[in-house]
Amino acid sequence: MAIRNPHVIAYDRLPTQWAEGLPLGNGGLGVMCWSDGTHLRFTLDSAEAWDLREKGGGLDYSQLTYPKLRKWVEEGDFGAIDEAAKRMGERDPLRPTKVYLGRMDLSVAFDADSELSLHLSDASVVGSLRREETTHALHAFVHKE
């Protein structure tokens, strides 16, 4: 990934994991653009899509009190904070889980050195997708509605 323009985030290679993808959205609908090496993927998400079912167990807030948290921060013991948060997350019956809506795949094996960029000025993804000796242009965005 290279930053050539402060309003454009450019990838010299296709992002190969969802978390490294290029995010698009309109506040309600979100899209992550990335590649698994075989497909160009658009993972869809909605601000309103949550799994609200209970997970069982119960929270024990005595493990993570504010004074304990302050002490760990002052001591720089961020591992203790991570562990306490993990233990709480495992037992949290009420915390909702994000649910994604699905995914659209372009089933073409694009070369890894294809380029994608996120243009912040118009909230779009622009790309040059190469395959063998052919280059395909991509311009993707999420409509405001």
CYANA upper distance limits for C-alpha pairs under 8 A (distance plus 0.5 A):
  1 MET  CA      9 ILE  CA      7.90
  1 MET  CA     10 ALA  CA      6.27
  1 MET  CA     11 TYR  CA      4.68
  1 MET  CA     12 ASP  CA      6.23
  1 MET  CA     13 ARG  CA      7.83
  2 ALA  CA      9 ILE  CA      7.22
  2 ALA  CA     10 ALA  CA      5.88
  2 ALA  CA     11 TYR  CA      6.56
  2 ALA  CA     12 ASP  CA      7.53
  3 ILE  CA      8 VAL  CA      7.28
  3 ILE  CA      9 ILE  CA      5.91
  3 ILE  CA     10 ALA  CA      6.51
  4 ARG  CA      8 VAL  CA      7.55
  4 ARG  CA      9 ILE  CA      7.99
  4 ARG  CA     10 ALA  CA      7.87
  5 ASN  CA      9 ILE  CA      7.85
  7 HIS  CA    119 HIS  CA      6.62
  7 HIS  CA    120 LEU  CA      5.73
  7 HIS  CA    121 SER  CA      6.83
  8 VAL  CA    117 SER  CA      6.93
  8 VAL  CA    118 LEU  CA      6.03
  8 VAL  CA    119 HIS  CA      5.11
  8 VAL  CA    120 LEU  CA      6.53
  8 VAL  CA    121 SER  CA      8.46
  9 ILE  CA    117 SER  CA      5.85
  9 ILE  CA    118 LEU  CA      5.57
  9 ILE  CA    119 HIS  CA      7.18
 10 ALA  CA    115 GLU  CA      7.85
 10 ALA  CA    116 LEU  CA      6.50
 10 ALA  CA    117 SER  CA      4.55
 10 ALA  CA    118 LEU  CA      6.91
 11 TYR  CA     15 PRO  CA      7.86
 11 TYR  CA    115 GLU  CA      6.19
 11 TYR  CA    116 LEU  CA      5.79
 11 TYR  CA    117 SER  CA      6.29
 12 ASP  CA    113 ASP  CA      6.65
 12 ASP  CA    114 SER  CA      7.26
 12 ASP  CA    115 GLU  CA      5.55
 12 ASP  CA    116 LEU  CA      7.57
 13 ARG  CA    112 ALA  CA      5.99
 13 ARG  CA    113 ASP  CA      5.01
 13 ARG  CA    114 SER  CA      6.06
 13 ARG  CA    115 GLU  CA      6.13
 13 ARG  CA    116 LEU  CA      7.95
 14 LEU  CA     34 TRP  CA      7.13
 14 LEU  CA     35 SER  CA      6.56
 14 LEU  CA    112 ALA  CA      6.22
 14 LEU  CA    113 ASP  CA      7.16
 14 LEU  CA    114 SER  CA      6.53
 14 LEU  CA    115 GLU  CA      6.80
 14 LEU  CA    116 LEU  CA      7.14
 15 PRO  CA     20 GLU  CA      6.14
 15 PRO  CA     21 GLY  CA      5.97
 15 PRO  CA     34 TRP  CA      5.73
 15 PRO  CA     35 SER  CA      6.35
 15 PRO  CA     36 ASP  CA      8.49
 16 THR  CA     20 GLU  CA      7.52
 16 THR  CA     21 GLY  CA      8.00
 16 THR  CA     34 TRP  CA      6.57
 16 THR  CA     35 SER  CA      5.42
 16 THR  CA     36 ASP  CA      5.60
 16 THR  CA     37 GLY  CA      7.19
 17 GLN  CA     21 GLY  CA      6.99
 17 GLN  CA     34 TRP  CA      7.01
 17 GLN  CA     35 SER  CA      7.38
 17 GLN  CA     36 ASP  CA      7.32
 18 TRP  CA     32 MET  CA      7.33
 18 TRP  CA     33 CYS  CA      8.07
 18 TRP  CA     34 TRP  CA      6.47
 18 TRP  CA     35 SER  CA      8.38
 20 GLU  CA     34 TRP  CA      7.85
 21 GLY  CA     32 MET  CA      6.15
 21 GLY  CA     33 CYS  CA      5.69
 21 GLY  CA     34 TRP  CA      5.11
 21 GLY  CA     35 SER  CA      8.46
 22 LEU  CA     32 MET  CA      6.01
 22 LEU  CA     33 CYS  CA      5.52
 22 LEU  CA     34 TRP  CA      7.14
 22 LEU  CA    117 SER  CA      8.08
 22 LEU  CA    118 LEU  CA      6.75
 22 LEU  CA    125 VAL  CA      7.74
 23 PRO  CA     30 GLY  CA      7.66
 23 PRO  CA     31 VAL  CA      6.31
 23 PRO  CA     32 MET  CA      5.09
 23 PRO  CA     33 CYS  CA      6.92
 23 PRO  CA    118 LEU  CA      8.28
 24 LEU  CA     30 GLY  CA      6.21
 24 LEU  CA     31 VAL  CA      5.51
 24 LEU  CA     32 MET  CA      6.74
 24 LEU  CA     33 CYS  CA      8.28
 24 LEU  CA    123 ALA  CA      7.01
 24 LEU  CA    124 SER  CA      7.25
 24 LEU  CA    125 VAL  CA      8.10
 24 LEU  CA    141 PHE  CA      6.99
 24 LEU  CA    142 VAL  CA      6.87
 25 GLY  CA     29 LEU  CA      5.95
 25 GLY  CA     30 GLY  CA      4.63
 25 GLY  CA     31 VAL  CA      6.42
 25 GLY  CA    123 ALA  CA      8.23
 25 GLY  CA    141 PHE  CA      8.09
 25 GLY  CA    142 VAL  CA      5.98
 26 ASN  CA     30 GLY  CA      7.18
 26 ASN  CA    142 VAL  CA      6.79
 26 ASN  CA    143 HIS  CA      7.38
 26 ASN  CA    144 LYS  CA      5.90
 26 ASN  CA    145 GLU  CA      8.00
 27 GLY  CA     47 ALA  CA      7.85
 28 GLY  CA     46 SER  CA      6.14
 28 GLY  CA     47 ALA  CA      5.57
 28 GLY  CA     48 GLU  CA      7.89
 29 LEU  CA     44 LEU  CA      7.78
 29 LEU  CA     45 ASP  CA      6.33
 29 LEU  CA     46 SER  CA      5.12
 29 LEU  CA     47 ALA  CA      6.95
 29 LEU  CA    142 VAL  CA      8.10
 30 GLY  CA     44 LEU  CA      6.37
 30 GLY  CA     45 ASP  CA      5.40
 30 GLY  CA     46 SER  CA      6.45
 30 GLY  CA     47 ALA  CA      8.20
 30 GLY  CA    142 VAL  CA      8.19
 31 VAL  CA     42 PHE  CA      6.52
 31 VAL  CA     43 THR  CA      5.93
 31 VAL  CA     44 LEU  CA      5.20
 31 VAL  CA     45 ASP  CA      6.63
 31 VAL  CA    142 VAL  CA      8.15
 32 MET  CA     41 ARG  CA      8.27
 32 MET  CA     42 PHE  CA      5.99
 32 MET  CA     43 THR  CA      5.63
 32 MET  CA     44 LEU  CA      7.30
 33 CYS  CA     40 LEU  CA      7.76
 33 CYS  CA     41 ARG  CA      6.14
 33 CYS  CA     42 PHE  CA      5.15
 33 CYS  CA     43 THR  CA      7.16
 34 TRP  CA     40 LEU  CA      6.45
 34 TRP  CA     41 ARG  CA      5.72
 34 TRP  CA     42 PHE  CA      7.14
 35 SER  CA     39 HIS  CA      6.08
 35 SER  CA     40 LEU  CA      5.02
 35 SER  CA     41 ARG  CA      5.92
 36 ASP  CA     40 LEU  CA      7.51
 36 ASP  CA     41 ARG  CA      7.99
 37 GLY  CA    109 ALA  CA      6.97
 37 GLY  CA    110 PHE  CA      7.64
 37 GLY  CA    111 ASP  CA      8.33
 37 GLY  CA    112 ALA  CA      7.37
 38 THR  CA    107 SER  CA      7.14
 38 THR  CA    108 VAL  CA      6.66
 38 THR  CA    109 ALA  CA      4.80
 38 THR  CA    110 PHE  CA      7.26
 39 HIS  CA    105 ASP  CA      6.31
 39 HIS  CA    106 LEU  CA      5.80
 39 HIS  CA    107 SER  CA      5.23
 39 HIS  CA    108 VAL  CA      6.05
 39 HIS  CA    109 ALA  CA      6.37
 39 HIS  CA    110 PHE  CA      7.82
 40 LEU  CA    105 ASP  CA      6.13
 40 LEU  CA    106 LEU  CA      5.55
 40 LEU  CA    107 SER  CA      7.40
 40 LEU  CA    108 VAL  CA      7.85
 40 LEU  CA    110 PHE  CA      8.23
 41 ARG  CA    103 ARG  CA      7.25
 41 ARG  CA    104 MET  CA      6.36
 41 ARG  CA    105 ASP  CA      5.07
 41 ARG  CA    106 LEU  CA      6.97
 42 PHE  CA    103 ARG  CA      5.98
 42 PHE  CA    104 MET  CA      5.61
 42 PHE  CA    105 ASP  CA      6.82
 43 THR  CA    100 TYR  CA      7.98
 43 THR  CA    101 LEU  CA      8.19
 43 THR  CA    102 GLY  CA      6.51
 43 THR  CA    103 ARG  CA      4.78
 43 THR  CA    104 MET  CA      7.00
 44 LEU  CA    100 TYR  CA      6.60
 44 LEU  CA    101 LEU  CA      5.80
 44 LEU  CA    102 GLY  CA      5.88
 44 LEU  CA    103 ARG  CA      6.14
 44 LEU  CA    104 MET  CA      8.37
 45 ASP  CA     49 ALA  CA      7.86
 45 ASP  CA     99 VAL  CA      7.84
 45 ASP  CA    100 TYR  CA      5.18
 45 ASP  CA    101 LEU  CA      5.70
 45 ASP  CA    102 GLY  CA      7.86
 46 SER  CA    100 TYR  CA      7.47
 46 SER  CA    101 LEU  CA      7.41
 49 ALA  CA     98 LYS  CA      7.02
 49 ALA  CA     99 VAL  CA      6.03
 49 ALA  CA    100 TYR  CA      7.45
 49 ALA  CA    101 LEU  CA      7.99
 50 TRP  CA     96 PRO  CA      6.64
 50 TRP  CA     97 THR  CA      6.13
 50 TRP  CA     98 LYS  CA      5.28
 50 TRP  CA     99 VAL  CA      5.77
 51 ASP  CA     96 PRO  CA      6.10
 51 ASP  CA     97 THR  CA      5.58
 51 ASP  CA     98 LYS  CA      6.83
 51 ASP  CA     99 VAL  CA      6.78
 52 LEU  CA     94 LEU  CA      7.80
 52 LEU  CA     95 ARG  CA      7.92
 52 LEU  CA     96 PRO  CA      5.36
 52 LEU  CA     97 THR  CA      7.27
 53 ARG  CA     94 LEU  CA      8.08
 53 ARG  CA     96 PRO  CA      7.75
 54 GLU  CA     93 PRO  CA      5.27
 54 GLU  CA     94 LEU  CA      6.17
 54 GLU  CA     95 ARG  CA      8.37
 55 LYS  CA     91 ARG  CA      8.04
 55 LYS  CA     92 ASP  CA      7.42
 55 LYS  CA     93 PRO  CA      4.98
 55 LYS  CA     94 LEU  CA      7.66
 56 GLY  CA     91 ARG  CA      7.43
 56 GLY  CA     92 ASP  CA      7.97
 56 GLY  CA     93 PRO  CA      5.61
 57 GLY  CA     91 ARG  CA      5.55
 57 GLY  CA     92 ASP  CA      7.25
 57 GLY  CA     93 PRO  CA      6.54
 58 GLY  CA     91 ARG  CA      5.81
 58 GLY  CA     92 ASP  CA      6.36
 58 GLY  CA     93 PRO  CA      6.57
 59 LEU  CA     88 MET  CA      6.71
 59 LEU  CA     91 ARG  CA      6.14
 59 LEU  CA     92 ASP  CA      5.94
 59 LEU  CA     93 PRO  CA      7.99
 60 ASP  CA     88 MET  CA      7.54
 61 TYR  CA     65 THR  CA      7.12
 61 TYR  CA     88 MET  CA      8.31
 63 GLN  CA     84 ALA  CA      7.07
 64 LEU  CA     68 LYS  CA      6.93
 64 LEU  CA     69 LEU  CA      7.12
 64 LEU  CA     84 ALA  CA      6.83
 64 LEU  CA     85 ALA  CA      8.24
 65 THR  CA     69 LEU  CA      6.67
 66 TYR  CA     70 ARG  CA      6.65
 67 PRO  CA     71 LYS  CA      6.69
 68 LYS  CA     72 TRP  CA      6.72
 69 LEU  CA     73 VAL  CA      6.73
 69 LEU  CA     81 ILE  CA      7.44
 70 ARG  CA     74 GLU  CA      6.62
 71 LYS  CA     75 GLU  CA      6.65
 72 TRP  CA     76 GLY  CA      6.40
 72 TRP  CA     77 ASP  CA      5.37
 72 TRP  CA     78 PHE  CA      7.09
 72 TRP  CA     80 ALA  CA      7.45
 72 TRP  CA     81 ILE  CA      7.45
 73 VAL  CA     77 ASP  CA      6.61
 73 VAL  CA     78 PHE  CA      7.18
 77 ASP  CA     81 ILE  CA      7.54
 78 PHE  CA     82 ASP  CA      6.74
 79 GLY  CA     83 GLU  CA      6.65
 80 ALA  CA     84 ALA  CA      6.62
 81 ILE  CA     85 ALA  CA      6.61
 82 ASP  CA     86 LYS  CA      6.63
 83 GLU  CA     87 ARG  CA      6.71
 84 ALA  CA     88 MET  CA      6.70
 85 ALA  CA     89 GLY  CA      6.53
 86 LYS  CA     90 GLU  CA      6.71
 87 ARG  CA     91 ARG  CA      7.21
 88 MET  CA     92 ASP  CA      6.48
109 ALA  CA    131 ARG  CA      7.47
110 PHE  CA    114 SER  CA      7.38
110 PHE  CA    129 LEU  CA      6.63
110 PHE  CA    130 ARG  CA      6.08
110 PHE  CA    131 ARG  CA      5.40
111 ASP  CA    129 LEU  CA      7.75
111 ASP  CA    130 ARG  CA      5.95
111 ASP  CA    131 ARG  CA      5.90
111 ASP  CA    132 GLU  CA      7.85
113 ASP  CA    130 ARG  CA      8.00
114 SER  CA    127 GLY  CA      8.05
114 SER  CA    128 SER  CA      6.34
114 SER  CA    129 LEU  CA      5.24
114 SER  CA    130 ARG  CA      5.79
115 GLU  CA    127 GLY  CA      5.86
115 GLU  CA    128 SER  CA      5.70
115 GLU  CA    129 LEU  CA      6.81
116 LEU  CA    125 VAL  CA      7.20
116 LEU  CA    126 VAL  CA      6.22
116 LEU  CA    127 GLY  CA      4.66
116 LEU  CA    128 SER  CA      7.05
116 LEU  CA    129 LEU  CA      8.37
117 SER  CA    125 VAL  CA      6.05
117 SER  CA    126 VAL  CA      5.86
117 SER  CA    127 GLY  CA      6.66
118 LEU  CA    123 ALA  CA      7.50
118 LEU  CA    124 SER  CA      6.36
118 LEU  CA    125 VAL  CA      5.14
118 LEU  CA    126 VAL  CA      7.09
119 HIS  CA    123 ALA  CA      6.01
119 HIS  CA    124 SER  CA      5.80
119 HIS  CA    125 VAL  CA      6.65
119 HIS  CA    126 VAL  CA      7.83
120 LEU  CA    124 SER  CA      7.46
123 ALA  CA    141 PHE  CA      7.01
123 ALA  CA    142 VAL  CA      8.45
124 SER  CA    139 HIS  CA      7.31
124 SER  CA    140 ALA  CA      6.06
124 SER  CA    141 PHE  CA      5.09
124 SER  CA    142 VAL  CA      8.13
125 VAL  CA    138 LEU  CA      8.01
125 VAL  CA    139 HIS  CA      6.11
125 VAL  CA    140 ALA  CA      5.54
125 VAL  CA    141 PHE  CA      6.90
126 VAL  CA    137 ALA  CA      8.07
126 VAL  CA    138 LEU  CA      5.92
126 VAL  CA    139 HIS  CA      5.00
126 VAL  CA    140 ALA  CA      7.02
127 GLY  CA    137 ALA  CA      6.27
127 GLY  CA    138 LEU  CA      5.30
127 GLY  CA    139 HIS  CA      7.01
128 SER  CA    135 THR  CA      6.71
128 SER  CA    136 HIS  CA      6.20
128 SER  CA    137 ALA  CA      5.39
128 SER  CA    138 LEU  CA      6.82
129 LEU  CA    135 THR  CA      6.00
129 LEU  CA    136 HIS  CA      5.48
129 LEU  CA    137 ALA  CA      6.75
129 LEU  CA    138 LEU  CA      7.73
130 ARG  CA    134 THR  CA      6.25
130 ARG  CA    135 THR  CA      4.88
130 ARG  CA    136 HIS  CA      6.76
131 ARG  CA    135 THR  CA      6.83
